[in-house]
Each structure stands twice: as C-alpha cells, then as structure tokens.
Amino acid sequence: MSHRVKVIVAFGIVYVIWGSTYLAIRVGGANMPSSIFAGVRFVIAGAAMLGVLAALGRPVRPSRRDLLTLAGAGLLLLVGGNGLLVLAETVVPSGTAALVIATVPLWIAGLEAILPGGERIAARGIVGILLGLLGLVILGWPELTKASREVAQPAGLAMLLGAALSWSLGTLLMRRRPVTVDAFVATGWEMLVGGSLNLILGVLIQGRQPITWNAELAGSLLYLIVFGSLVALTAYVWLLKHVPAAKVATYAYVNPVIAVFLGWWLLDEKVTAYLIGGMAVVLLGVILVNTAPVRSAVLD
C-alpha cells in the first residue's frame, strides 16, 4: 500500500469512525457517569492494545523520553481535551459545545503560526478553515438558536475553551516531539495514562452517581474501545507523524457532519436545508485545507 493510500485510509477512519462515536457515547453516557465511562473506555483499550502487542512479541516499553511525551499527550488529549468536554456538557447546551470544540483547527493553525518553526498553512488553507467553521454554524443553526435561549454557564464555556486548547496542544506535542515507538504502542500508552487519570477524576467527581449495567452499555463500550479508541486513535496518532497538524485537525469539522448523517440514516432524523448547505460548505472547506501547501514544517 502506497503512502498516499495509507494517508487517505487513515483520514477516512478518523473522519467516519470518530463521527460515529457520538451515538455510542450518547448511549453509554445514559447508563454510566460520563467521566467514569470515558476512563473505563480508555483504560481497557490501552491495556488491551499493549497486552496484545506484548503477546505478539512486540516491544512495548518506551524510552523515558517517549514515556514522558506519551504521558503528556494522554493528559492533554484525553483528560484536558476529552475530559473537560464531557464535564462541560453537563452545564452547556450540546450545540454550543460542538461549535466551541470545532475551533480546534483554528487553535492549531494559530499556534503553528506563532510558534518558532511552525507549519504555516497557505492562505487557501486559512480560507478553508474559516469555511469549515461557517459550515458547522449553518449545520447547527437550528440547534444553536434553540440553545441561545438557555443560560450558558460561564464555567462550562471556560471548560470548553480549555478543552479545545488542551486538545490542540496535545496534537502539537505529538507532532513536534515524535516518539520512536510505533503508532500502536504510542496509542496504547496514551490511552492507559489518559484513561487512568480520567477514571480517577470521574470517581472523585461522579462516584456516587448510579451505573446501569445492561446490553446497551456493554455494546457502546465495546464499540468505543475497539473502533473509537484502538482503531481511530491509532490512525490519528499515525497521521500526526505524516501530515501537517492543521490538515489532521479537519476531523473536527467532518465528525459532526458524519454524526448528523448517521442520525438521518439510523434514527430517521429530518433532513433540512441547513443540513445540506452546512455539509456542502464543510466539504469545500476541508478540500481547501487538505490541498493547501504548508511551509516550514519541522520534524525531529
């Protein structure tokens, strides 16, 4: 398989699978406290990944430098990014949360522009990033107008901004400080560290909330562990080694589109002009970003 085909396949995995996880997270979160659910998901996935690799005779012990990088990435991506998002959605409308988190590509492009040796995407890519954000606003406009009537908690908005910034910093950490272990080992350690911290925080914050053990919870956990974590997160980590961060971050625009499409397909949700128009604008934005040249890419 050529490198170009691998990149296309990895993008497809991140775009489609992470977009589909919204349904599984919604099901799982209805049966288990959200932070505990996220922690259990990542701990099991990380332990399974490393256990299988070790059983196959693959070296899974990273160097001290790599372990520090992976622990930092797990903290930024899965605790600061995923964990803060989960907590914020308890006090902030989901439409508002989706729009704030979708600013991740803007954060990454901005940070890369000001950091020494950063990857500076061409003007066409900046236009694409802005178009992607505009497309999401169109896509979610009915939900956003409904949410605007609700009171958005300042603490919740602050957590969302912190989540977007934390995920962006974790992405740049992995891009600028590549590890020597392969993507599977790297993903395993990130999930194990990040999941453990999420689980600890979840028990401390939501430990008294009830858990309903049923087939729905088991099914959602299984799907998120195998596809959302083992497959998609590994593809994301691999992409960060081979593709500029601003282009990888376009997943933040495509995932909501996939989620809406699946809602129409599987849940018979209504197709509106906002849906069609928003998806078209997002697609145009992603095309512009992924075809834009990047300057001053620096890799160790």
Protein Blocks (a to p, Z undefined) as FASTA:
>chain_A
ZZklmmmmmmmmmmmmmmmmmmmmmmmmmmgcfklmmmmmmmmmmmmmmmmmmmnopafb
dcfklmmmmmmmmmmmmmmmmmmmmmmmmmgcfklmmmmmmmmmmmmmmmmmmpghiacd
dfklmmmmmmmmmmmmmmmmmmmmmmmmpccdfklmmmmmmmmmmmmmmmmmmmmmccfb
dfklmmmmmmmmmmmmmmmmmmmmmmmpccdddfklmmmmmmmmmmmmmmmmmmmmmmmm
mgcfklmmmmmmmmmmmmmmmmmmmnopacdfklmmmmmmmmmmmmmmmmpccehiacZZ
